[in-house]
Amino acid sequence: MPGVFLEDSDNFDIALRRFKKQVEKAGVLSELKKRQHFEKPSVMRKKKKAAARKRLLKKMRKINMM
């Protein structure tokens, strides 16, 4: 879980920026969006398969351009 410890000389804006960076790195917001609504396992599998296909097509295009 992200957390920032402030020292006496730390500015609030700097601490907020550090906290936001840690939250982004930990993936808290993306996890929250993912868990906001229930998704059936079949829908999850379908999305995962579509993402894999998209990655493969992107990789193929990159190879063909070279």
C-alpha positions as CSV (number, residue, x, y, z in Angstrom):
1,M,0.0,0.0,0.0
2,P,1.5,3.4,-1.0
3,G,2.4,5.8,1.7
4,V,4.5,8.9,2.0
5,F,6.3,10.0,5.2
6,L,6.7,13.8,5.6
7,E,9.7,15.5,7.1
8,D,9.5,18.9,8.7
9,S,11.1,20.5,5.6
10,D,8.9,18.7,3.0
11,N,6.4,20.7,1.0
12,F,2.9,19.3,0.7
13,D,2.9,19.6,-3.1
14,I,6.1,17.5,-3.3
15,A,4.6,14.9,-0.9
16,L,1.4,14.7,-3.0
17,R,3.3,14.3,-6.2
18,R,5.3,11.4,-4.6
19,F,2.2,9.8,-3.3
20,K,0.5,10.0,-6.7
21,K,3.6,8.4,-8.3
22,Q,3.5,5.5,-5.8
23,V,-0.2,5.0,-6.3
24,E,0.3,4.8,-10.1
25,K,3.2,2.5,-9.8
26,A,1.3,0.2,-7.5
27,G,-1.6,0.0,-9.9
28,V,-4.2,1.0,-7.3
29,L,-6.4,3.0,-9.6
30,S,-6.4,0.4,-12.4
31,E,-7.3,-2.3,-9.9
32,L,-10.1,-0.1,-8.6
33,K,-11.5,0.4,-12.1
34,K,-11.3,-3.3,-12.8
35,R,-13.2,-4.3,-9.6
36,Q,-15.8,-1.5,-9.8
37,H,-18.3,-3.8,-11.5
38,F,-18.6,-7.6,-11.5
39,E,-17.4,-9.2,-14.7
40,K,-18.4,-12.7,-15.7
41,P,-15.4,-15.1,-16.1
42,S,-16.4,-15.7,-19.8
43,V,-16.2,-11.9,-20.4
44,M,-12.8,-11.8,-18.7
45,R,-11.5,-14.6,-20.9
46,K,-12.9,-12.9,-24.0
47,K,-11.2,-9.6,-23.1
48,K,-7.9,-11.4,-22.3
49,K,-8.0,-13.2,-25.6
50,A,-8.7,-10.0,-27.5
51,A,-5.8,-8.2,-25.8
52,A,-3.5,-11.1,-26.7
53,R,-4.6,-10.9,-30.3
54,K,-4.1,-7.1,-30.3
55,R,-0.5,-7.5,-28.9
56,L,0.2,-10.2,-31.5
57,L,-1.0,-8.0,-34.4
58,K,1.0,-5.0,-33.1
59,K,4.1,-7.2,-32.9
60,M,3.5,-8.5,-36.5
61,R,3.1,-5.0,-37.8
62,K,6.3,-3.9,-36.1
63,I,8.2,-6.9,-37.7
64,N,6.8,-6.2,-41.2
65,M,7.9,-2.5,-41.0
66,M,11.5,-3.5,-40.5
